[in-house]
Amino acid sequence: MTVSASRHGRVWSPEMATAARVPGKRSIRREIASLVLINAIAPYIVYELADPYVGGLGALALSAVPPAIESVWSVVRKRKLDVASALVLGGLAVSFVLVALGGSERVLLLRDSLITSIVGLVIAVSAAFPKPVMYHLFRQVHAIEPELRTMRVLSVVLGLGLVVEMAVRTAMVLEMTTDRFLLISPFVQYGMTGALVTWCVFYTRRRRG
């Protein structure tokens, strides 16, 4: 076993380094499990339980409550309203407005697709501006000045990718029953979003290297 002393006087070893990385992996697994539970499984269960009592439309609106509660808790915990929480809470408000206006289940299911497409178009179109949306997001997160050309490419790819995701989910809404869509669509959404984010990270690193 190799042991070395840090400049702060602490003894360090490869075994300690491995142990230090484990909580991080566990934390990621917990985050993924929480994401699936709150945004996929819980809405599906709420819909199935509420449907016999309040009808499909009301049950669909109620299925948005678990993600909304998690978003409110996130805002309280962080004392800041982030983009994800704002979209979830905005989507819940739209759901209840549509229910009050007597909208259909399909219209309600297309709510997220509409929001996603608008966000995607805004990001993609911003590439034509002096400083695109991704430029401001990157600088806010990393506190450094990013390369403009890289941010323009990321804005176009990510924006159009979100529009494609919207098209896929719209097709699913038209072809699937509501309960099946609720069960499958989150995994499609997170899979496509994960692929986009992975490509963005890979492209950014390649541009730096």
C-alpha positions in Angstrom: 0.0 0.0 0.0 1.4 3.4 -1.0 0.9 6.1 1.6 1.7 9.8 1.1 1.2 12.9 3.2 -0.7 15.9 1.8 0.4 19.5 2.2 -2.1 19.8 5.0 -0.4 17.0 7.0 -3.0 14.3 6.3 -2.0 10.8 5.4 -3.4 9.7 2.0 -3.5 6.4 0.3 -5.1 4.9 -2.8 -7.5 3.0 -0.6 -8.7 6.2 1.0 -9.1 7.7 -2.5 -11.3 4.8 -3.5 -13.3 5.1 -0.4 -13.8 8.8 -0.9 -15.2 8.2 -4.4 -17.8 5.7 -3.2 -20.2 8.2 -1.6 -20.1 10.2 -4.8 -21.3 7.1 -6.8 -23.9 6.3 -4.2 -25.1 9.9 -4.3 -25.5 9.7 -8.1 -27.4 6.4 -7.8 -29.7 8.0 -5.2 -30.3 11.0 -7.4 -31.2 8.7 -10.4 -33.5 6.5 -8.2 -35.2 9.6 -6.8 -35.6 11.0 -10.3 -37.3 7.9 -11.6 -39.5 7.5 -8.5 -40.8 11.1 -8.4 -41.0 11.8 -12.1 -42.0 8.4 -13.6 -43.3 5.9 -11.0 -45.2 8.3 -8.7 -47.2 10.1 -11.5 -48.2 6.7 -12.9 -49.4 5.4 -9.5 -51.3 8.7 -8.8 -53.0 8.5 -12.2 -54.0 4.9 -11.8 -55.4 5.5 -8.2 -57.2 8.7 -9.1 -58.7 7.8 -12.4 -61.7 5.8 -11.1 -62.7 8.7 -8.8 -62.0 11.9 -10.7 -61.8 10.7 -14.3 -58.8 10.6 -16.7 -58.4 14.4 -17.1 -58.4 15.1 -13.3 -56.2 12.1 -12.6 -53.7 13.4 -15.2 -53.6 16.8 -13.6 -53.1 15.2 -10.2 -50.2 13.0 -11.6 -48.2 16.2 -11.9 -48.4 16.9 -8.2 -45.4 14.6 -7.0 -42.9 16.4 -9.3 -44.4 19.7 -8.2 -43.9 18.9 -4.5 -40.3 17.9 -5.2 -39.7 21.2 -7.1 -41.2 23.2 -4.2 -39.0 21.4 -1.7 -36.0 22.0 -4.0 -36.8 25.8 -4.0 -37.2 25.8 -0.2 -34.0 23.9 0.3 -31.9 25.9 -2.1 -33.7 29.2 -1.6 -33.6 29.7 -5.3 -35.9 29.0 -8.2 -34.0 27.1 -10.9 -35.1 26.5 -14.5 -36.2 22.9 -13.9 -38.3 23.8 -10.9 -39.9 26.7 -12.8 -40.8 24.5 -15.7 -42.4 21.8 -13.5 -44.4 24.4 -11.5 -45.4 26.2 -14.6 -46.5 22.9 -16.2 -48.6 22.1 -13.1 -50.3 25.5 -13.4 -51.0 24.9 -17.1 -52.5 21.5 -16.2 -55.1 22.9 -13.8 -56.0 25.7 -16.2 -56.6 23.2 -19.0 -58.7 21.0 -16.6 -60.7 24.1 -15.7 -61.3 24.9 -19.3 -62.3 21.3 -20.1 -59.3 20.3 -22.2 -58.8 16.7 -23.3 -56.2 14.2 -21.9 -54.2 14.4 -25.1 -54.0 18.2 -24.9 -52.8 17.9 -21.3 -50.2 15.3 -22.3 -48.9 17.5 -25.0 -48.3 20.3 -22.4 -44.7 19.2 -21.7 -44.0 18.7 -25.4 -45.2 22.3 -26.1 -43.0 23.7 -23.3 -40.0 21.6 -24.5 -40.4 22.7 -28.1 -40.6 26.4 -27.1 -37.5 26.1 -24.9 -35.7 24.3 -27.7 -36.6 26.9 -30.3 -35.5 29.7 -28.0 -32.1 28.0 -27.4 -31.6 27.3 -31.1 -32.6 30.7 -32.4 -30.4 32.4 -29.7 -27.4 31.0 -31.7 -27.9 33.9 -34.1 -27.5 36.5 -31.4 -24.2 37.9 -30.2 -24.3 35.7 -27.1 -26.6 32.7 -27.2 -28.5 31.2 -24.3 -25.8 28.4 -23.8 -23.2 31.1 -23.4 -24.9 32.6 -20.4 -25.8 29.3 -18.8 -22.2 28.0 -19.2 -20.7 31.2 -17.7 -23.2 31.1 -14.8 -22.4 27.4 -14.0 -18.6 27.4 -14.6 -17.8 31.1 -13.8 -15.5 31.3 -16.8 -15.8 33.0 -20.2 -16.7 30.2 -22.8 -15.8 30.2 -26.5 -18.6 31.8 -28.5 -18.4 29.4 -31.5 -18.6 26.4 -29.2 -21.7 27.9 -27.4 -23.3 28.6 -30.8 -22.9 24.9 -31.9 -24.2 23.7 -28.5 -27.2 26.0 -28.7 -28.2 24.7 -32.2 -27.7 21.0 -31.4 -29.3 21.1 -28.0 -32.2 23.3 -29.2 -33.0 21.2 -32.2 -32.6 18.1 -30.1 -35.3 19.3 -27.7 -37.6 19.9 -30.7 -37.0 16.4 -32.0 -37.8 15.1 -28.5 -41.0 17.0 -28.6 -41.9 15.4 -32.0 -41.2 11.9 -30.6 -43.3 12.5 -27.5 -46.1 14.0 -29.6 -46.2 10.8 -31.7 -46.3 8.7 -28.5 -49.3 10.8 -27.2 -51.2 10.1 -30.5 -50.4 6.4 -30.5 -50.4 5.3 -26.9 -53.0 5.1 -24.1 -52.6 7.7 -21.3 -51.3 5.2 -18.6 -48.8 3.6 -21.0 -47.6 7.0 -22.1 -47.1 8.1 -18.4 -45.1 5.0 -17.8 -42.8 5.1 -20.8 -42.4 8.8 -21.7 -40.2 9.8 -18.8 -37.6 7.2 -19.8 -37.7 8.4 -23.4 -37.4 12.0 -22.3 -34.5 11.3 -19.9 -32.8 9.0 -22.4 -32.8 11.6 -25.2 -31.9 14.4 -22.8 -29.0 12.3 -21.4 -27.8 11.6 -24.9 -27.8 15.4 -25.7 -26.0 16.3 -22.5 -23.4 13.6 -23.1 -22.7 14.9 -26.6 -22.5 18.4 -25.4 -19.9 17.4 -22.7 -17.9 15.4 -25.3 -18.0 18.2 -27.8 -16.9 20.8 -25.2 -14.0 18.8 -24.0 -12.8 18.1 -27.6 -12.9 21.8 -28.4 -10.9 22.5 -25.3 -8.4 19.8 -26.0 
